[in-house]
Amino acid sequence: MTSTDTFAQIPDAPRSDDALLLDGLSKDLRAAGFGHDAITAFLGEDAHEALMRDQLVPALRRIEAQPAATALGTMVGLFMLGTDAAMAEVASAFAATGIEGLERLGVIEPVEGPGQRWQASIDLRPHASDADAELWVASDLGAHQRPGVLRHDHVLGIGQASLTLAQTTIRPQVDTALDLGTGCGIQVFHLLSHCRRVIATDISARALGFTRFNLLLNHQALRIDPDNLAGRVDLRLGSLLEPVAGERFDLVVSNPPFVITPRVPGQENTERFTYRDGGMPGDSLVAHLVAAIPGILKPGGSAQMLANWEIIAAGEATDWSAGPRSWLTGDTEAWFIQRETVSPTGYAETWLRDASQGRDRLGFARQYGAYLDDFASRNVEAIGFGFIWLRTPADGARGLGRVFESIGYPIEQPIGPCLGRDIAVADGLQGRALGDLHLLVADDVTEERHQRPGAEHPGVILLRQGAGLRRTEILDTALAGFVSACDGDLGVSSLVGALESLLAPDDPKFLDTLHQGVRRLVKRGFLLEMRNNR
């Protein structure tokens, strides 16, 4: 038995030790059309959008209005809305699996009380991945589907954070990848499309049980041999990097338990929500991973993760990147993109709501106060959230270096290809003079000029990207003139020389300043190198 097989029968997790039953369940799901388009059509756009916000009432009303039960309606009610169903309805919807098979798999359970009714013991819903078909993803039922505070070893399903990481990940074809803190396995599904083998770790055996169930339920779409799962995916139990000590990877992805949680004296590990709380004070878990992950990367290997970081009040000199900068060691390349910041009060409210802790008023007030005291003890002014990219340079090459930028507005999704392009361009420019390049303005770039009424010249010139990270650059007259002339005909040296003669023939700093601006616009995708010069 491989280590992966040990997670086939984990208590309170769906079982994955019966390949025939899993194939029967997938057959039933396909037969009912249990997919995104069919579910949206069945519920209607408004009810489906409300359901994606965990608001069940419109969908429940839609199902109640149906003249007769359907297989799709029964499945949606059971697995997505948390309702129960009569035995005859369940048996009809799951002809291949049967009620006994569903119960054996651990996906339904009898409802206490009169009548023979059944309810789901898991959430199950479709998910679009890089596979050729939709996948079905099992996880724990949420607080909106079952009353009460979440269990402390709750296994999250398809959440916004996991989708964000999937959209952010750059996807080169590689040999080995690590999914650190896999949860129900969402990142693994995406990694399998471009990685020969994936190791998935988690501190929760239940999470690994859900991951194994999901992999085998979708083995056809994922092109996995159900009799040799370990040939593609190795599931390992353990904390942080302990399960992979001594190994190195081409790619690491992680949505770690980064939520900053106050440490309460006397609190046992079993009392923390393991899906979000790594058991370390402040943002030290993220700091540990940023420092340690480069040590498990092969030369040229990269890592991408989501994270929080504390922003310490420092008067007018407050710098959100101060903490992240201090975590980096050696020659590690890094790209931190801060997507949003929240106040300590807003942060506390977000995560108290996340686990439905507001249902206990006294407990809510006590924990809320603990959050505020914890942040105050470190003089935390705000908490930042964003993406982290790390790379261990190969042969000392550091094309991107270390970049810290804040982007709080909507960006293109998926953003992974854009990030990969920027990194590739930075690598290509390393140690290379710009002079011989012939440049073109990218198709998505526009220019704005703002000036006071009656003014002869614009006071502000802006260059905007319509795609990718959708950055905005403020241009001076020289750089604006350079961009206007970038039609691929003349090389950078010719354009810069002409501008120097026209605008600043006696300024010794002009050329250096203009070259820096041009290099920045090329690295950020505003200007593109013309490969076949005219």
TORBAMI-362311 format. One line per 10 residues: their letters; for each residue x, y, z of C-alpha. Coordinates in Angstrom, 2 decimals. Example, Ala and Ser with C-alpha at 12.3 -4.5 7.8 and 13.67 -1.06 7.14 Angstrom:
as = 12.30 -4.50 7.80 ~ 13.67 -1.06 7.14
This chain:
mtstdtfaqi = 0.00 0.00 0.00 ~ 1.40 3.41 -0.97 ~ 1.18 6.47 1.24 ~ -1.50 7.73 -1.13 ~ -3.64 4.62 -0.54 ~ -3.71 5.27 3.22 ~ -6.11 8.16 2.64 ~ -8.77 6.00 0.98 ~ -10.68 5.43 4.24 ~ -10.37 8.45 6.52
pdaprsddal = -13.10 8.88 9.16 ~ -15.63 11.61 8.28 ~ -14.27 11.92 4.73 ~ -15.65 10.33 1.56 ~ -14.18 6.92 0.78 ~ -12.21 6.25 -2.38 ~ -11.38 2.56 -2.02 ~ -14.04 1.32 -4.47 ~ -13.25 2.29 -8.06 ~ -16.46 0.77 -9.42
lldglskdlr = -18.64 2.83 -7.08 ~ -16.75 6.01 -7.98 ~ -17.19 5.28 -11.66 ~ -20.89 4.70 -11.02 ~ -21.18 8.05 -9.27 ~ -19.46 9.86 -12.14 ~ -21.80 8.08 -14.56 ~ -24.84 9.30 -12.61 ~ -23.51 12.88 -12.45 ~ -22.91 12.92 -16.22
aagfghdait = -26.31 11.40 -16.95 ~ -28.05 14.13 -14.94 ~ -26.01 16.88 -16.59 ~ -24.51 17.95 -13.27 ~ -22.37 20.70 -14.78 ~ -22.11 24.49 -14.69 ~ -24.20 25.26 -17.78 ~ -27.01 22.84 -16.94 ~ -27.17 23.96 -13.31 ~ -27.25 27.62 -14.34
aflgedahea = -30.05 26.94 -16.83 ~ -31.98 24.93 -14.24 ~ -31.75 27.58 -11.51 ~ -31.71 30.70 -13.68 ~ -28.93 33.29 -13.80 ~ -30.04 35.29 -10.76 ~ -30.51 32.28 -8.48 ~ -27.22 30.77 -9.61 ~ -25.31 34.00 -8.97 ~ -26.90 34.22 -5.51
lmrdqlvpal = -25.85 30.62 -4.85 ~ -22.24 31.51 -5.74 ~ -22.48 34.12 -2.96 ~ -23.72 31.38 -0.57 ~ -27.26 32.77 -0.65 ~ -29.56 29.76 -0.99 ~ -33.08 31.18 -0.89 ~ -33.54 31.93 -4.64 ~ -32.30 28.45 -5.59 ~ -34.45 26.78 -2.95
rrieaqpaat = -37.52 28.63 -4.24 ~ -36.68 27.52 -7.76 ~ -36.51 23.86 -6.74 ~ -39.69 24.08 -4.68 ~ -41.50 25.46 -7.73 ~ -40.66 22.39 -9.86 ~ -43.75 20.29 -10.64 ~ -41.80 17.04 -10.16 ~ -38.40 15.97 -8.91 ~ -35.61 15.61 -11.50
algtmvglfm = -32.22 13.97 -11.17 ~ -30.45 17.32 -11.59 ~ -32.73 19.04 -9.09 ~ -32.18 16.26 -6.54 ~ -28.40 16.52 -6.92 ~ -28.36 20.31 -6.67 ~ -30.58 20.18 -3.59 ~ -28.52 17.53 -1.83 ~ -24.97 18.59 -2.65 ~ -25.18 22.34 -3.15
lgtdaamaev = -28.16 23.53 -1.07 ~ -28.01 21.10 1.86 ~ -31.62 19.95 1.55 ~ -32.81 16.39 2.03 ~ -34.65 14.13 -0.42 ~ -36.96 11.14 -0.30 ~ -35.52 7.68 -0.85 ~ -37.32 7.27 -4.18 ~ -35.91 10.56 -5.49 ~ -32.36 9.65 -4.48
asafaatgie = -32.64 6.17 -5.95 ~ -33.94 7.58 -9.23 ~ -31.20 10.20 -9.50 ~ -28.40 7.74 -8.73 ~ -29.38 4.65 -10.67 ~ -25.81 3.44 -11.22 ~ -24.52 4.06 -7.70 ~ -27.63 3.26 -5.68 ~ -28.43 4.46 -2.19 ~ -26.31 1.73 -0.61
glerlgviep = -23.35 2.73 -2.79 ~ -23.73 6.42 -1.96 ~ -23.84 5.60 1.74 ~ -20.77 3.37 1.43 ~ -18.88 6.19 -0.30 ~ -19.81 8.46 2.59 ~ -21.53 11.11 0.47 ~ -25.06 10.78 1.90 ~ -26.51 9.89 5.30 ~ -30.02 9.16 6.59
vegpgqrwqa = -32.01 11.98 8.14 ~ -33.15 11.44 11.69 ~ -36.90 11.34 12.16 ~ -39.93 9.78 10.46 ~ -39.84 8.79 6.81 ~ -36.96 7.53 4.74 ~ -35.13 10.65 3.73 ~ -31.49 11.30 2.93 ~ -29.15 14.28 3.10 ~ -25.67 14.88 1.72
sidlrphasd = -22.66 14.63 4.01 ~ -20.46 16.54 1.55 ~ -20.67 19.51 -0.79 ~ -20.17 18.50 -4.42 ~ -20.13 20.89 -7.37 ~ -18.62 21.30 -10.85 ~ -15.33 23.09 -11.44 ~ -13.64 24.10 -14.68 ~ -9.96 23.14 -14.74 ~ -7.30 22.73 -17.39
adaelwvasd = -8.69 19.28 -18.18 ~ -10.82 18.69 -21.26 ~ -13.99 18.36 -19.18 ~ -15.55 19.80 -16.07 ~ -14.54 18.20 -12.81 ~ -16.63 17.54 -9.71 ~ -15.13 18.76 -6.46 ~ -16.13 17.40 -3.06 ~ -15.54 19.32 0.16 ~ -17.19 19.85 3.52
lgahqrpgvl = -20.61 21.47 3.65 ~ -20.43 25.15 4.57 ~ -22.13 27.05 7.36 ~ -24.81 28.20 4.92 ~ -25.71 24.55 4.24 ~ -25.51 23.17 7.79 ~ -26.15 25.15 11.00 ~ -23.46 25.80 13.58 ~ -19.80 26.76 13.74 ~ -17.55 24.96 11.27
rhdhvlgigq = -15.60 21.96 12.49 ~ -11.97 22.81 13.19 ~ -10.68 20.41 10.54 ~ -13.13 21.80 7.96 ~ -12.11 21.07 4.34 ~ -12.73 24.06 2.11 ~ -14.18 23.72 -1.36 ~ -13.99 26.02 -4.35 ~ -13.37 29.40 -2.75 ~ -12.25 32.72 -4.18
asltlaqtti = -8.74 32.30 -2.76 ~ -8.20 28.94 -4.45 ~ -9.55 30.30 -7.75 ~ -7.25 33.33 -7.44 ~ -4.20 31.12 -6.98 ~ -5.20 28.94 -9.94 ~ -5.60 32.04 -12.14 ~ -2.31 33.53 -10.95 ~ -0.11 30.45 -11.42 ~ 2.32 30.49 -14.34
rpqvdtaldl = 2.12 27.08 -16.02 ~ 5.32 25.88 -17.68 ~ 5.70 22.22 -18.57 ~ 7.71 20.79 -15.67 ~ 8.68 17.46 -14.19 ~ 7.74 17.78 -10.51 ~ 5.45 20.15 -8.60 ~ 4.43 20.54 -4.98 ~ 0.99 21.67 -3.78 ~ 1.63 22.76 -0.20
gtgcgiqvfh = -1.58 22.67 1.83 ~ -3.71 21.04 -0.84 ~ -7.11 21.14 0.92 ~ -9.56 19.34 -1.35 ~ -7.03 19.26 -4.21 ~ -8.06 22.12 -6.51 ~ -4.51 23.19 -7.33 ~ -3.54 19.57 -8.05 ~ -6.22 19.35 -10.75 ~ -4.67 22.32 -12.56
llshcrrvia = -1.07 21.19 -12.02 ~ -1.72 17.81 -13.62 ~ -2.22 19.53 -16.99 ~ 1.44 20.64 -17.15 ~ 3.36 18.65 -14.52 ~ 4.46 15.05 -14.90 ~ 4.09 14.35 -11.18 ~ 2.59 16.26 -8.26 ~ 3.16 15.88 -4.53 ~ 0.27 17.24 -2.46
tdisaralgf = 0.64 17.77 1.29 ~ -1.67 18.81 4.09 ~ -1.73 18.80 7.86 ~ -5.24 17.32 7.74 ~ -5.79 13.65 6.93 ~ -9.42 14.50 6.13 ~ -8.27 16.98 3.49 ~ -6.10 14.32 1.86 ~ -9.06 11.93 1.97 ~ -11.16 14.47 0.06
trfnlllnhq = -8.31 15.05 -2.42 ~ -7.98 11.34 -3.14 ~ -11.75 11.01 -3.59 ~ -11.79 13.94 -6.03 ~ -8.86 12.64 -8.05 ~ -10.38 9.21 -8.52 ~ -13.90 10.53 -9.15 ~ -12.41 12.55 -12.02 ~ -9.71 10.14 -13.15 ~ -10.97 10.02 -16.73
alridpdnla = -10.91 13.80 -17.23 ~ -7.56 14.06 -15.45 ~ -6.09 11.13 -17.40 ~ -5.07 9.32 -14.24 ~ -4.77 5.54 -14.00 ~ -7.04 4.71 -11.02 ~ -4.92 1.62 -10.33 ~ -1.73 3.69 -10.17 ~ -2.69 7.04 -8.66 ~ 0.72 7.39 -7.02
grvdlrlgsl = 2.29 7.38 -10.48 ~ 0.96 10.93 -10.96 ~ 0.03 12.17 -7.48 ~ 1.64 11.46 -4.12 ~ -0.41 12.51 -1.07 ~ 1.53 13.17 2.14 ~ 0.45 14.12 5.65 ~ 2.47 16.68 7.59 ~ 3.08 20.30 8.51 ~ 4.55 22.85 6.10
lepvagerfd = 7.75 21.54 4.46 ~ 8.29 18.54 6.76 ~ 6.76 15.97 4.36 ~ 9.18 16.96 1.56 ~ 12.39 17.43 3.52 ~ 15.43 16.87 1.30 ~ 13.47 17.05 -1.99 ~ 13.52 19.73 -4.67 ~ 10.84 20.83 -7.13 ~ 10.47 22.70 -10.39
lvvsnppfvi = 7.32 24.43 -9.14 ~ 5.65 24.99 -5.76 ~ 2.15 26.40 -5.35 ~ 0.48 27.10 -2.04 ~ -2.62 28.61 -0.54 ~ -1.27 28.15 2.99 ~ -3.14 28.65 6.27 ~ -1.95 32.25 6.39 ~ -4.83 33.84 8.30 ~ -3.45 35.89 11.19
tprvpgqent = -5.14 34.57 14.32 ~ -4.64 35.62 17.94 ~ -2.94 32.99 20.03 ~ -5.05 32.34 23.13 ~ -3.26 31.03 26.25 ~ -4.13 27.41 26.90 ~ -5.66 26.89 23.44 ~ -5.09 23.41 22.04 ~ -4.13 22.79 18.43 ~ -7.40 20.92 18.00
erftyrdggm = -9.27 24.17 18.70 ~ -7.86 26.10 15.75 ~ -9.33 26.07 12.24 ~ -6.56 24.17 10.48 ~ -7.72 25.14 7.00 ~ -6.79 28.77 7.65 ~ -4.72 28.98 10.87 ~ -1.17 27.66 10.73 ~ -0.73 27.94 14.49 ~ 1.98 30.63 14.38
pgdslvahlv = 1.71 34.22 15.66 ~ 1.18 37.18 13.34 ~ 2.43 36.67 9.80 ~ 5.36 34.50 10.88 ~ 4.05 31.45 9.00 ~ 4.25 33.35 5.71 ~ 7.66 34.75 6.68 ~ 8.86 31.19 7.36 ~ 7.62 29.89 4.01 ~ 9.08 32.80 2.02
aaipgilkpg = 12.47 32.16 3.61 ~ 12.32 28.34 3.40 ~ 10.65 27.54 0.07 ~ 13.62 28.63 -2.09 ~ 15.58 25.86 -0.38 ~ 13.33 23.19 -1.94 ~ 13.39 24.66 -5.45 ~ 15.61 23.33 -8.21 ~ 17.86 25.93 -9.87 ~ 15.49 28.09 -11.91
gsaqmlanwe = 12.50 26.66 -10.04 ~ 9.70 28.97 -8.93 ~ 6.98 29.17 -6.29 ~ 3.67 31.01 -6.21 ~ 1.50 31.53 -3.17 ~ -1.17 33.70 -1.60 ~ -0.43 35.46 1.67 ~ -1.26 38.08 4.28 ~ 1.31 40.40 5.80 ~ 1.15 42.84 8.67
iiaageatdw = 1.80 46.52 7.95 ~ 3.41 48.07 11.00 ~ 2.61 51.71 11.76 ~ 5.65 53.92 11.29 ~ 4.20 57.40 10.93 ~ 4.63 58.93 7.49 ~ 7.31 56.35 6.71 ~ 4.92 53.35 6.84 ~ 5.91 50.94 4.06 ~ 3.80 47.84 3.42
sagprswltg = 6.76 46.04 1.81 ~ 9.08 46.43 4.82 ~ 8.06 43.10 6.33 ~ 8.13 41.08 3.07 ~ 11.56 42.53 2.16 ~ 12.98 41.33 5.47 ~ 11.85 37.75 4.82 ~ 13.91 37.25 1.68 ~ 17.25 35.49 1.94 ~ 20.24 34.94 -0.31
dteawfiqre = 19.77 35.65 -4.01 ~ 16.07 34.69 -4.12 ~ 14.11 36.61 -6.72 ~ 10.71 37.84 -5.58 ~ 7.63 39.59 -6.89 ~ 5.08 40.72 -4.30 ~ 1.82 42.19 -5.60 ~ -0.38 43.65 -2.87 ~ -4.02 43.46 -3.97 ~ -5.80 44.98 -0.98
tvsptgyaet = -5.39 46.18 2.59 ~ -7.85 45.99 5.48 ~ -7.92 47.49 8.95 ~ -7.51 45.29 12.05 ~ -11.26 45.62 12.76 ~ -12.21 44.70 9.20 ~ -9.82 41.74 9.27 ~ -11.26 40.44 12.54 ~ -14.83 40.69 11.24 ~ -13.98 38.90 8.00
wlrdasqgrd = -12.53 35.83 9.66 ~ -15.06 35.67 12.47 ~ -17.80 35.59 9.83 ~ -15.86 33.00 7.81 ~ -16.33 30.35 10.50 ~ -19.82 31.55 11.52 ~ -18.50 32.50 14.96 ~ -20.96 35.37 15.15 ~ -23.72 32.98 16.22 ~ -22.26 32.92 19.74
rlgfarqyga = -22.48 36.57 20.88 ~ -20.25 36.24 23.91 ~ -17.71 34.14 22.08 ~ -17.76 36.56 19.15 ~ -17.07 39.56 21.41 ~ -14.27 37.74 23.23 ~ -12.56 36.64 20.01 ~ -13.04 40.05 18.38 ~ -11.29 41.66 21.34 ~ -8.50 39.09 21.12
ylddfasrnv = -7.88 40.06 17.48 ~ -7.64 43.76 18.35 ~ -5.35 43.14 21.32 ~ -3.13 40.89 19.22 ~ -2.70 43.47 16.44 ~ -2.18 46.29 18.95 ~ 0.62 44.33 20.64 ~ 2.65 44.57 17.40 ~ 1.50 48.08 16.42 ~ -0.23 46.72 13.29
eaigfgfiwl = -1.83 49.49 11.25 ~ -3.29 47.33 8.47 ~ -3.10 43.88 6.94 ~ -2.17 43.38 3.30 ~ -3.23 40.53 1.01 ~ -1.70 39.55 -2.28 ~ 0.37 37.25 -4.50 ~ 3.95 36.14 -4.04 ~ 6.26 34.77 -6.75 ~ 9.67 33.40 -5.78
rtpadgargl = 12.49 31.93 -7.87 ~ 15.84 30.36 -7.15 ~ 18.10 31.79 -9.88 ~ 19.84 29.40 -12.24 ~ 23.56 30.21 -12.78 ~ 23.16 33.42 -10.80 ~ 20.77 34.97 -13.35 ~ 18.33 37.40 -11.72 ~ 16.27 38.91 -14.53 ~ 13.38 40.23 -12.47
grvfesigyp = 15.24 40.79 -9.20 ~ 12.91 41.89 -6.42 ~ 9.72 43.79 -7.20 ~ 7.10 45.12 -4.77 ~ 4.02 46.79 -6.20 ~ 0.49 47.54 -5.05 ~ -2.34 46.94 -7.53 ~ -5.73 47.45 -5.94 ~ -7.92 47.66 -9.05 ~ -9.42 44.85 -11.21
ieqpigpclg = -6.91 43.01 -13.41 ~ -7.21 40.57 -16.28 ~ -7.93 36.96 -15.35 ~ -6.31 34.54 -15.61 ~ -3.27 36.71 -14.89 ~ -0.71 33.89 -14.88 ~ 0.20 34.24 -18.60 ~ 0.80 37.98 -18.14 ~ 3.07 37.42 -15.15 ~ 4.98 34.79 -17.10
rdiavadglq = 5.43 37.20 -20.01 ~ 6.80 39.95 -17.77 ~ 9.26 37.54 -16.17 ~ 10.40 36.18 -19.55 ~ 10.95 39.71 -20.87 ~ 12.95 40.65 -17.77 ~ 15.08 37.53 -18.23 ~ 15.65 38.39 -21.89 ~ 16.76 41.93 -21.07 ~ 19.25 40.93 -18.40
gralgdlhll = 22.71 42.19 -19.33 ~ 21.45 43.33 -22.71 ~ 21.78 46.86 -24.09 ~ 18.59 48.45 -25.40 ~ 20.22 50.35 -28.24 ~ 19.61 47.89 -31.07 ~ 16.02 47.05 -30.14 ~ 13.21 48.10 -32.45 ~ 10.07 48.63 -30.39 ~ 6.33 48.76 -30.98
vaddvteerh = 3.57 50.00 -28.68 ~ 1.48 47.06 -27.41 ~ -2.02 46.85 -28.93 ~ -3.78 47.32 -25.58 ~ -1.92 50.54 -24.66 ~ -3.58 53.96 -24.84 ~ -2.38 57.46 -24.01 ~ -4.15 60.21 -22.08 ~ -3.11 63.87 -21.96 ~ -4.51 66.28 -19.39
qrpgaehpgv = -4.00 70.02 -19.42 ~ -5.52 73.14 -17.93 ~ -7.90 75.10 -20.20 ~ -5.84 77.40 -22.38 ~ -2.52 75.73 -21.51 ~ -0.10 75.25 -24.37 ~ 1.22 71.89 -23.16 ~ -0.30 69.01 -21.18 ~ 0.41 68.96 -17.47 ~ 0.06 65.15 -17.17
illrqgaglr = 0.64 62.41 -19.76 ~ -0.58 58.92 -18.87 ~ 0.08 55.61 -20.57 ~ -2.48 52.91 -19.72 ~ -2.65 49.16 -20.28 ~ -6.01 47.69 -21.17 ~ -4.99 44.09 -20.41 ~ -2.79 42.15 -18.03 ~ -2.01 44.04 -14.83 ~ -3.57 47.20 -16.36
rteildtala = -0.85 49.46 -15.03 ~ -0.69 53.21 -15.56 ~ 2.59 55.04 -16.20 ~ 3.11 58.78 -15.82 ~ 5.36 60.00 -18.64 ~ 7.56 63.03 -18.92 ~ 7.83 64.84 -22.26 ~ 10.87 62.87 -23.39 ~ 9.43 59.43 -22.65 ~ 6.08 60.39 -24.20
gfvsacdgdl = 7.91 61.48 -27.33 ~ 9.83 58.21 -27.41 ~ 6.66 56.11 -27.11 ~ 4.97 58.13 -29.87 ~ 7.84 57.28 -32.23 ~ 7.87 53.52 -31.50 ~ 6.63 52.13 -34.82 ~ 9.45 49.62 -35.32 ~ 11.34 51.61 -37.96 ~ 14.15 53.04 -35.86
gvsslvgale = 16.15 51.43 -33.07 ~ 16.23 52.73 -29.51 ~ 19.62 54.41 -29.96 ~ 18.42 56.43 -32.94 ~ 15.24 57.56 -31.17 ~ 17.02 58.46 -27.93 ~ 19.73 60.37 -29.80 ~ 17.18 62.40 -31.73 ~ 15.28 63.27 -28.54 ~ 18.46 64.29 -26.77
sllapddpkf = 19.41 66.68 -29.59 ~ 15.92 68.16 -29.61 ~ 15.11 68.39 -25.89 ~ 18.26 68.34 -23.75 ~ 21.57 68.55 -25.64 ~ 23.39 69.80 -22.54 ~ 21.80 67.59 -19.85 ~ 24.25 64.81 -18.81 ~ 21.47 62.89 -17.01 ~ 18.99 62.92 -19.90
ldtlhqgvrr = 20.13 59.72 -21.62 ~ 20.31 57.68 -18.42 ~ 16.85 58.81 -17.28 ~ 15.28 58.11 -20.66 ~ 16.91 54.68 -20.94 ~ 15.59 53.75 -17.49 ~ 12.09 54.76 -18.52 ~ 12.27 52.80 -21.77 ~ 13.56 49.69 -19.98 ~ 10.70 49.93 -17.44
lvkrgfllem = 8.08 50.21 -20.21 ~ 9.54 47.20 -22.02 ~ 9.66 45.09 -18.85 ~ 6.07 46.01 -18.01 ~ 4.70 45.21 -21.47 ~ 3.87 48.72 -22.71 ~ 6.51 48.40 -25.43 ~ 7.21 45.18 -27.31 ~ 10.37 44.14 -29.10 ~ 9.92 43.77 -32.84
rnnr = 11.61 40.48 -33.65 ~ 11.79 40.89 -37.43 ~ 13.08 44.40 -38.02 ~ 11.83 46.16 -41.10
